[in-house]
């Protein structure tokens, strides 16, 4: 008789937090990511997840608009996705392209370390996301 363990059902975890668009928001966002991923026991590199969250939130603080930044975490289908929303109309410049003012590129860490990332417009401004694939 061949007995197999029941398939583990895919778990969906989500968390959304709104932070004041202040320098302390990057540290607060890191704390929320750390607490959520530990609680959910998500198999990703916690340090990289916190570092990339900090990079995207810092970008929103420096180049964003509006009084707040929203950080949304979602774990499903073998990956972690972190979205950061603000009210800015401009989109971040990929790491390999200088922006129109000749300033340096943005989101270098996300470009190098995330499994996927992107930017999109929202009715209220913009969103920037990155994903990390679960380990093992």
FENJOZI-V95065 format. One record per pair of residues at least 12 apart in sequence whose C-alpha atoms are under 10 Angstrom apart, sorted by the first residue. I is the first residue (numbers start at 1). J is the second residue. Records with the same first field share a line. If there is no record, write none. Layout:
BEGIN
I=J  J
END
This chain:
BEGIN
10=75  76  77  78
11=40  75  76  77  78
12=40  74  75  76  77  78
13=36  37  40  42  73  74  75  76  80
14=36  40  72  73  74  75  76  80  81  82
15=32  33  36  71  72  73  74  75  82
16=32  70  71  72  73  74  82  83  84
17=29  32  69  70  71  72  73  84
18=68  69  70  71  72  84  85  86
19=57  67  68  69  70  71
20=61  66  67  68  69  70
21=57  58  60  61  62  64  65  66  67  68  69  70  86
22=57  58  60  61  62  67  68  69
23=57  58  61  62
24=58  61
25=54  57  58  60  61  68  69  70  71
26=50  51  53  54  55  56  57  58  59  60  61  69
27=50  53  54  57  58
28=54  57
29=50  53  54  56  57  58  69  70  71  72  84
30=46  47  49  50  51  52  53  54  55  57
31=50  54
32=50  53  71  72  73
33=46  47  49  50  51  53  54  71  72  73  82
34=46  47  49  50
36=73  74
37=49  50  73  75  80
40=75
42=75  76  78  79  80  134  135
43=78  79  80  132  133  134  135  136
44=78  79  80  132  133  134  135  136
45=132  133  134  135
48=109  110  113  114  132
49=80  81  82  110  113  114  130  131  132
51=109  110  113
52=82  107  108  109  110  111  112  113  114  129  130  131  132
53=71  73  82  83  84  109  110  129  130
54=109  110
55=106  107  108  109  110
56=71  82  83  84  85  92  106  107  108  109  110  127  128  129  130
57=69  70  71  83  84  85  86  128
58=107
59=84  92  106  107  128
60=84  85  86  87  88  92  126  127  128
61=86
63=86  88  89  90  91  92  106
64=85  86  87  88  89  90  91  92  125  126
65=85  86  87  88  89  90  125  126
66=86  87  88  124  125
67=86  87
68=85  86  87
69=84  85  86  87  127
70=83  84  85  86  87  127
71=83  84  85  86  127  128  129
72=84  85  129
73=129  131
74=131
75=131  132  133  134
76=133  134
77=133  134
78=132  133  134  135  136
79=115  131  132  133  134  135
80=115  130  131  132  133  134
81=114  115  116  117  129  130  131  132  133
82=117  128  129  130  131  132
83=117  118  119  127  128  129  130  131
84=119  126  127  128  129  130
85=119  120  121  122  124  125  126  127  128  129
86=121  122  124  125  126  127  128
87=121  122  123  124  125  126  127
88=121  122  124  125  126  127
89=121  122  123  124  125  126  127
90=120  121  125  126
91=118  119  120  121  125  126  127  128
92=105  106  107  118  119  120  126  127  128
93=105  106  107  108  119
94=106  107  108  110  111  117  118  119
95=107  108  109  110  111  112
96=108  111
107=128
110=129  130  131
111=130
113=130  131  132
114=129  130  131  132  133
115=130  131  132  133
116=129  130  131  132  133
117=129  130  131  132
118=130  131
END
